Amino acid sequence: MNLTDELQTLLIRLAWDSIDYGLEKHKLLSLNLAQLPAELREKRATFVTLHRQGNLRGCIGAIDPVRALAEDVVHNAHASAFRDPRFSPLKRSEYSELDLAISILSLRDYLEFASEEELLQKIRPGIDGLVLEEGFHCGAFLPVMWEQLPTPKVFLQNLKRKAGLPMNHWSSEIAVSRFTAEYYLTSDGPAVKH
């Protein structure tokens, strides 16, 4: 997507505004999409990740696009702050300690492979996010996970585990799709709003 610096700043500000509004009003910020630039009205899938003092504090998103980019960021920022089931809802006292990252995902591309070895050869380390599906099992990793899982084999094993499958599991029923992501990060905290 390659957003301009101005559009990146606007998108990040919308994410902070969504969290601030949630703290003040205890509900989701509504947007008038007609007032936003066309790029922010395109239907895109996003994740919003929050860190507090270097530790994960919330991460919510979707792999497939369901709403306009700006609307998705506002929704996921709010959900990351208040609805991530791994954490209690964000408190005002934590707000100034947050760092925020927005990931904008490409559309998924399904990979064709006849074996695990062939799949491993098609995975692009540091580039691909992956979705693994088999029956009711499903798991996804954003490309940023390569920082923790640096080889295709380790990446895939941990993705299987996330999907609820054994790490050494293999089946001809496994489907894998990949996507890329653009990251927009801020470590300036909420001050970026002003």
Residue pairs with C-beta under 8 A, 6 or more apart in sequence:
1 39
1 42
1 44
1 104
1 182
2 182
3 11
3 39
3 104
3 182
3 184
7 37
7 39
7 40
8 184
9 192
10 36
10 37
10 40
11 40
11 69
11 70
11 73
11 102
11 184
12 100
12 102
12 184
12 186
12 192
13 192
13 193
14 29
14 31
14 70
14 73
14 74
14 77
15 48
15 73
15 74
15 77
15 100
15 102
16 77
16 100
16 190
16 192
16 193
17 29
17 74
17 193
18 28
18 29
18 73
18 74
18 75
18 77
18 78
18 81
19 77
19 78
19 81
19 90
19 95
19 98
19 190
20 95
20 190
20 193
21 27
21 28
21 29
21 78
22 28
22 29
22 78
22 81
22 82
22 90
23 81
23 90
23 92
23 95
28 74
28 75
28 78
29 74
29 78
31 70
31 71
31 74
33 40
33 41
33 68
33 70
33 71
36 68
36 70
39 69
40 68
40 69
40 70
41 68
41 69
41 70
42 68
42 69
43 65
43 66
43 67
43 68
43 69
44 65
44 68
44 69
44 72
44 104
44 105
45 61
45 62
45 63
45 64
45 65
45 66
45 72
45 104
45 105
46 61
46 62
46 69
46 72
46 73
46 76
46 102
46 103
46 104
46 105
47 59
47 60
47 61
47 62
47 76
47 102
47 103
47 105
47 142
47 181
48 58
48 59
48 60
48 61
48 73
48 76
48 77
48 79
48 80
48 100
48 101
48 102
48 103
49 56
49 58
49 59
49 80
49 100
49 101
49 102
49 103
50 56
50 57
50 58
50 59
50 80
50 81
50 90
50 98
50 99
50 100
51 57
51 98
51 99
51 100
51 101
52 94
52 97
52 98
52 99
53 97
57 80
57 87
57 90
57 94
57 98
58 79
58 80
58 81
58 84
58 86
58 87
58 90
59 80
59 84
60 76
60 79
60 80
60 83
60 84
61 72
61 76
61 103
61 105
62 72
62 76
63 105
63 108
63 131
63 140
63 179
64 107
64 108
65 72
65 105
65 107
66 72
67 75
69 104
73 102
77 100
81 89
81 90
82 89
82 90
83 89
90 98
95 190
96 189
96 190
97 189
98 189
98 190
99 185
99 186
99 187
99 189
100 185
100 186
101 183
101 184
101 185
101 186
102 183
102 184
102 185
103 142
103 144
103 181
103 182
103 183
104 181
104 182
104 184
105 129
105 142
105 179
105 180
105 181
106 179
106 180
106 181
107 179
108 131
108 177
108 178
108 179
109 177
109 178
109 179
110 175
110 176
110 177
111 119
111 122
111 176
111 177
111 178
113 119
113 122
113 176
116 156
116 170
119 156
119 176
120 152
120 153
120 156
123 130
123 152
123 155
123 156
123 178
124 178
125 146
125 150
125 151
125 152
125 155
126 143
126 146
127 143
127 180
128 143
128 178
128 179
128 180
129 140
129 141
129 142
129 143
129 145
129 178
129 179
129 180
129 181
130 140
130 141
130 155
130 156
130 159
130 176
130 177
130 178
131 138
131 139
131 140
131 176
131 177
131 178
131 179
132 138
132 139
132 140
132 156
132 159
132 160
132 163
132 165
132 174
132 175
132 176
133 163
133 174
133 175
133 176
133 177
134 163
134 165
134 171
134 173
134 174
134 175
135 173
137 163
137 164
137 165
138 163
139 159
139 160
139 161
139 162
139 163
139 164
140 159
140 162
141 149
141 155
141 158
141 159
141 162
142 181
143 180
143 181
144 181
144 183
145 155
145 158
146 155
149 155
149 158
157 167
157 168
158 167
160 166
160 167
160 169
161 167
186 192
